[in-house]
């Protein structure tokens, strides 16, 4: 019994280290390595939202919007109230020209995290693409107020 608990504990530690490594690789913009690790982690741990979330963000940064949408939706199955994932999903949707659906997901992200600068900027961009310039300006100003470096 003690041996089984020890193995489980070691497995969780290894899993935790791998997800920390994935986050670090993504933050360092080492996207090829991060993509490889994210693919491995989502295959081995399909119920862990973080792997899908980062995989979706990587695909978005590569312009692979359909893949980004699919990965973001998988992440949201596990963590439906993750504002960053909702924003990433919305951004990928606008990348495919699906502006109404993009707006709905980004707005949902802002309901969860009203001062989330990336979502404020994203909504501003969607409004600009929809020709709603006054609303676009408001949300971009809100983003700068929330984070002057944005």
C-alpha positions as CSV (number, residue, x, y, z in Angstrom):
1,X,0.0,0.0,0.0
2,X,2.8,2.4,0.9
3,X,4.6,1.6,-2.3
4,X,1.5,2.4,-4.4
5,X,1.0,5.7,-2.6
6,X,4.7,6.6,-3.2
7,X,4.4,5.7,-6.9
8,X,1.3,7.9,-7.2
9,X,3.0,10.7,-5.5
10,X,6.0,10.4,-7.8
11,X,3.8,10.4,-10.8
12,X,2.0,13.6,-9.7
13,X,5.4,15.2,-9.1
14,X,6.6,14.2,-12.6
15,X,3.4,15.5,-14.1
16,X,3.6,18.7,-12.3
17,X,7.2,19.3,-13.4
18,X,6.2,18.6,-17.0
19,X,3.4,21.1,-16.9
20,X,5.7,23.7,-15.3
21,X,8.2,23.0,-18.1
22,X,5.5,23.5,-20.7
23,X,4.5,26.8,-19.1
24,X,8.2,28.0,-19.0
25,X,8.8,27.0,-22.7
26,X,5.7,28.8,-23.8
27,X,6.6,31.9,-21.7
28,X,10.1,31.9,-23.2
29,X,8.6,31.7,-26.7
30,X,10.2,28.3,-27.4
31,X,7.2,27.3,-29.3
32,X,8.5,24.2,-31.2
33,X,9.6,22.6,-28.0
34,X,6.4,23.7,-26.2
35,X,4.2,22.4,-29.0
36,X,5.9,19.0,-28.8
37,X,5.5,18.8,-25.0
38,X,1.9,20.1,-25.2
39,X,1.0,17.4,-27.7
40,X,2.6,14.7,-25.5
41,X,0.9,16.0,-22.3
42,X,-2.6,16.3,-23.9
43,X,-2.3,12.8,-25.2
44,X,-1.2,11.4,-21.8
45,X,-3.3,13.7,-19.6
46,X,-6.4,14.6,-21.8
47,X,-8.3,15.9,-18.7
48,X,-5.7,18.5,-17.8
49,X,-6.9,21.9,-19.2
50,X,-3.5,23.5,-19.1
51,X,-2.0,21.4,-21.8
52,X,-4.9,22.1,-24.1
53,X,-4.9,25.8,-23.2
54,X,-1.2,26.3,-24.1
55,X,-1.6,24.1,-27.2
56,X,-4.4,26.3,-28.4
57,X,-2.3,29.5,-27.7
58,X,0.6,28.0,-29.6
59,X,-1.6,27.2,-32.6
60,X,-3.0,30.7,-32.5
61,X,0.5,32.2,-32.6
62,X,1.3,30.0,-35.6
63,X,-1.9,31.2,-37.4
64,X,-3.4,27.7,-37.1
65,X,-6.8,29.0,-36.1
66,X,-8.9,25.9,-36.5
67,X,-6.4,23.8,-34.4
68,X,-6.4,26.6,-31.9
69,X,-10.2,26.6,-31.6
70,X,-10.2,22.8,-31.2
71,X,-7.6,22.8,-28.5
72,X,-9.2,25.8,-26.7
73,X,-12.6,24.0,-26.7
74,X,-10.9,20.9,-25.2
75,X,-9.4,23.1,-22.4
76,X,-12.8,24.7,-21.8
77,X,-14.4,21.3,-21.3
78,X,-12.1,20.9,-18.3
79,X,-12.0,24.6,-17.1
80,X,-15.1,26.4,-18.5
81,X,-14.5,29.6,-16.6
82,X,-10.9,30.2,-17.7
83,X,-10.9,33.8,-19.0
84,X,-7.6,33.4,-20.9
85,X,-8.8,30.3,-22.8
86,X,-12.1,32.0,-23.6
87,X,-10.1,35.0,-24.9
88,X,-7.8,32.7,-26.9
89,X,-10.8,31.0,-28.4
90,X,-12.4,34.3,-29.3
91,X,-9.1,35.5,-30.9
92,X,-8.9,32.3,-33.0
93,X,-12.5,32.7,-34.1
94,X,-11.9,36.3,-35.3
95,X,-8.8,34.9,-37.2
96,X,-11.3,32.9,-39.2
97,X,-13.7,35.8,-39.6
98,X,-16.3,34.5,-37.2
99,X,-16.7,37.9,-35.5
100,X,-20.0,37.3,-33.7
101,X,-18.9,34.1,-32.1
102,X,-15.5,35.7,-31.3
103,X,-17.3,38.6,-29.6
104,X,-19.4,36.3,-27.5
105,X,-16.4,34.3,-26.2
106,X,-14.4,37.4,-25.4
107,X,-17.3,39.0,-23.7
108,X,-17.7,35.8,-21.6
109,X,-14.0,36.1,-20.6
110,X,-14.7,39.7,-19.5
111,X,-17.6,38.6,-17.4
112,X,-15.2,36.3,-15.5
113,X,-12.3,38.8,-15.4
114,X,-13.6,42.3,-16.1
115,X,-10.2,44.0,-16.0
116,X,-8.4,41.4,-18.1
117,X,-6.3,43.6,-20.5
118,X,-5.9,41.0,-23.3
119,X,-9.6,40.4,-23.5
120,X,-10.4,44.2,-23.4
121,X,-8.0,44.7,-26.3
122,X,-9.4,41.6,-28.1
123,X,-13.0,43.0,-27.8
124,X,-11.7,46.3,-29.0
125,X,-10.2,44.7,-32.1
126,X,-13.4,42.7,-32.8
127,X,-15.5,45.8,-32.6
128,X,-13.1,47.6,-35.0
129,X,-13.4,44.7,-37.4
130,X,-17.2,45.0,-37.1
131,X,-17.0,48.7,-37.9
132,X,-18.0,49.7,-34.4
133,X,-15.3,52.2,-33.9
134,X,-16.6,54.1,-30.9
135,X,-17.0,50.9,-28.9
136,X,-13.6,49.7,-30.1
137,X,-12.0,52.9,-28.8
138,X,-13.7,52.5,-25.4
139,X,-12.4,48.9,-24.9
140,X,-8.9,49.8,-26.0
141,X,-8.9,52.7,-23.5
142,X,-10.1,50.3,-20.8
143,X,-7.3,48.0,-21.6
144,X,-4.7,50.7,-21.2
145,X,-6.3,51.7,-17.9
146,X,-6.2,48.1,-16.7
147,X,-2.6,47.7,-17.8
148,X,-0.7,50.8,-19.1
149,X,1.9,48.5,-20.7
150,X,-0.8,46.9,-22.9
